[in-house]
Amino acid sequence: MVDYLSFESHNTSSNTTDMIMYTSGKSLHLCPLKKTLNMLPKLSHIDKIDLKDDNKKSSLNQNESEEEEEESEQIMAKFKDRPGKKSEKKKMQEMVKQRAMEPWINLSFVPNGHYYSREELDKFLLPKSDTIDEKDPDLSITKIEKEVINENINAIRARQLSRNEIKSYPLEKKIKILLFNAKMISTKMLMNLLHKCGMPTDESVTTILTHLKEIAVLVRGNWIIKSEELYPDNTISSHFGLSFEVMRLLRDYIIHLLDSNQIVNRKNIGKMFNAPPEEVKDVLTSVAVLDDKKMWKLLITNNDGFLETVDNYNEICKEQSDWWATRVKQINTWLEQKPKKNSI
């Protein structure tokens, strides 16, 4: 009787990289293995001498010596093919041919969350069949259009859309999706992206600016999505559940500081708005980056001058400056009247 088993690990040397693959639904995950170990049974305890079996071993040794004296005969072993082996070979050959016929997919590495990452991910998915009801094709098209128009586009949903999917949305939704992804963008760059996403070349700049003023604010000649779009009504923050009103005030105050070249201190801002450091950092990364001196600055500090060529450029600048002046007054009033953190 063997009352226990032990295993000893051995390194396996190989020039290839072993990976674990996991598929779920439409996604495929590959995880490389840094090191592989081969676990072999260690049976050294079986070789221990048992005093009770000395007599049995001696008798066995005698029998073995007698068998060695007998002449050994050559035995020819033949193995029959198991049934169905030929059919299995045919199946394997067909499978190899099928794999050889499958087309290769050329992919480019794009970091997760980037604007073009979704486009690379869509290459793994099978193309959708554009089947339309033969009885009433117009009805199915209008249903799809209504669903696209009425769909609520948030920041997370915007990052999941590819360029081909953005083409199906109306102009206002296209602008919102691109603003969510770009965070801060110039008018010229936005128009170039809109043309790539299916906007007609003869689209009026006035129409684009009208939609922009509804969902974005102008900062140093570049557009940033409004805080009302990032933090809709009756929502809370992702980390500590701050109200949408506080998050809007916090973000607009940070944008005002960056626009006026004031120093942004995360700890001081967190104390002013009773906001944890994680919430302040999320707001900062939505509009700013750290420079070489570890100071926060806007994502884009210069403009390309395209907006200055528009006929009503001065009116737009006047509207935006008035809006910011009113907004800063609202923030200062809120900071003066807000209850203290330790007050009862």
URGIJO-V71049 format. One record per backbone hydrogen bond with DSSP energy under -1.0 kcal/mol. NH is the residue of the N-H (numbers start at 1). CO is the residue of the C=O. If there is no record, write none. Layout:
nh | co
NH | CO
NH | CO
This chain:
nh | co
8 | 40
10 | 38
12 | 36
20 | 31
22 | 29
24 | 27
27 | 24
29 | 22
31 | 20
33 | 18
38 | 10
40 | 8
42 | 6
46 | 43
48 | 45
53 | 50
54 | 51
57 | 53
58 | 54
59 | 55
60 | 56
61 | 57
62 | 58
63 | 59
64 | 60
65 | 61
66 | 62
67 | 63
68 | 64
85 | 82
88 | 84
89 | 85
90 | 86
91 | 87
92 | 88
93 | 89
94 | 90
95 | 91
96 | 92
97 | 93
98 | 94
99 | 95
100 | 96
101 | 97
114 | 111
117 | 114
120 | 116
121 | 117
122 | 118
124 | 121
131 | 129
140 | 136
141 | 137
142 | 138
143 | 139
144 | 140
145 | 141
146 | 142
147 | 143
148 | 144
149 | 145
150 | 146
158 | 154
159 | 155
161 | 158
166 | 162
167 | 163
168 | 165
169 | 166
174 | 170
175 | 171
176 | 172
177 | 173
178 | 174
179 | 175
180 | 176
181 | 177
182 | 178
183 | 179
184 | 182
185 | 223
190 | 186
191 | 187
192 | 188
193 | 189
194 | 190
195 | 191
196 | 192
197 | 193
198 | 195
199 | 194
203 | 200
208 | 204
209 | 205
210 | 206
211 | 207
212 | 208
213 | 209
215 | 211
216 | 212
217 | 224
219 | 222
222 | 219
223 | 185
224 | 217
226 | 215
230 | 226
231 | 227
237 | 242
244 | 235
247 | 243
248 | 244
249 | 245
250 | 246
251 | 247
252 | 248
253 | 249
254 | 250
255 | 251
256 | 252
257 | 253
258 | 254
259 | 255
260 | 256
261 | 258
262 | 257
269 | 265
270 | 266
271 | 267
272 | 268
273 | 269
275 | 270
280 | 276
281 | 277
282 | 278
283 | 279
284 | 280
285 | 281
287 | 284
288 | 284
289 | 297
291 | 295
294 | 291
297 | 289
299 | 287
309 | 306
310 | 307
313 | 310
316 | 312
317 | 313
318 | 314
319 | 315
320 | 316
321 | 317
322 | 318
323 | 319
324 | 320
325 | 321
326 | 322
327 | 323
328 | 324
329 | 325
330 | 326
331 | 327
332 | 328
333 | 329
334 | 330
335 | 331
336 | 332
337 | 333
338 | 334
